Amino acid sequence: MSEPTPKARHELRPPTIDEALTNASRLLNGAEMEVGNPPVAQRLDELACTWLNIARFLHERSEP
C-alpha cells in the first residue's frame, strides 16, 4: 500500500493585485535595462503585459 504524499510546505495561492503589479514593474525595469538586446527587452515587455492583464483580471473579479 502506498503512503499518502505529505502536504507541500507552501500551498499555492493566486497572486494579489499588488504582487501582479510589482511583477509587471520589475519586468518593465528589466526591459529598460536591455537596451542593447531588443529580443530580450521585447520578451520582458510581453511578460509585463501578461502580469498587467492578471492584475486587471483580479481587479475585475474583486468588484461587486
C-alpha positions as a Python dict, from the first residue, in 0.01 Angstrom:
ca = {
    (1, 'M'): (0, 0, 0),
    (2, 'S'): (141, 339, -92),
    (3, 'E'): (199, 612, 161),
    (4, 'P'): (-3, 932, 123),
    (5, 'T'): (205, 1217, -11),
    (6, 'P'): (288, 1479, 250),
    (7, 'K'): (133, 1822, 212),
    (8, 'A'): (353, 2080, 50),
    (9, 'R'): (503, 2326, 294),
    (10, 'H'): (368, 2618, 92),
    (11, 'E'): (38, 2573, -79),
    (12, 'L'): (-13, 2767, -399),
    (13, 'R'): (-237, 3071, -385),
    (14, 'P'): (-334, 3321, -650),
    (15, 'P'): (-125, 3638, -664),
    (16, 'T'): (-264, 3959, -523),
    (17, 'I'): (-321, 4264, -741),
    (18, 'D'): (-22, 4434, -576),
    (19, 'E'): (201, 4135, -644),
    (20, 'A'): (95, 4127, -1009),
    (21, 'L'): (166, 4499, -1047),
    (22, 'T'): (501, 4461, -872),
    (23, 'N'): (598, 4180, -1110),
    (24, 'A'): (498, 4392, -1411),
    (25, 'S'): (701, 4685, -1282),
    (26, 'R'): (1006, 4468, -1220),
    (27, 'L'): (987, 4323, -1570),
    (28, 'L'): (948, 4665, -1732),
    (29, 'N'): (1252, 4791, -1541),
    (30, 'G'): (1442, 4490, -1670),
    (31, 'A'): (1328, 4564, -2024),
    (32, 'E'): (1462, 4918, -1994),
    (33, 'M'): (1799, 4779, -1890),
    (34, 'E'): (1815, 4557, -2201),
    (35, 'V'): (1861, 4845, -2448),
    (36, 'G'): (2129, 4656, -2639),
    (37, 'N'): (1928, 4335, -2662),
    (38, 'P'): (1592, 4408, -2829),
    (39, 'P'): (1461, 4047, -2832),
    (40, 'V'): (1508, 4017, -2455),
    (41, 'A'): (1359, 4363, -2397),
    (42, 'Q'): (1057, 4270, -2608),
    (43, 'R'): (1004, 3943, -2422),
    (44, 'L'): (1026, 4116, -2085),
    (45, 'D'): (773, 4372, -2208),
    (46, 'E'): (539, 4092, -2317),
    (47, 'L'): (570, 3924, -1978),
    (48, 'A'): (498, 4256, -1807),
    (49, 'C'): (183, 4290, -2018),
    (50, 'T'): (76, 3945, -1903),
    (51, 'W'): (113, 4049, -1539),
    (52, 'L'): (-85, 4367, -1607),
    (53, 'N'): (-362, 4153, -1757),
    (54, 'I'): (-356, 3931, -1448),
    (55, 'A'): (-386, 4240, -1225),
    (56, 'R'): (-680, 4365, -1434),
    (57, 'F'): (-850, 4025, -1413),
    (58, 'L'): (-804, 4013, -1035),
    (59, 'H'): (-940, 4365, -1002),
    (60, 'E'): (-1246, 4286, -1215),
    (61, 'R'): (-1306, 3967, -1020),
    (62, 'S'): (-1296, 4154, -688),
    (63, 'E'): (-1558, 4413, -792),
    (64, 'P'): (-1913, 4356, -661),
}
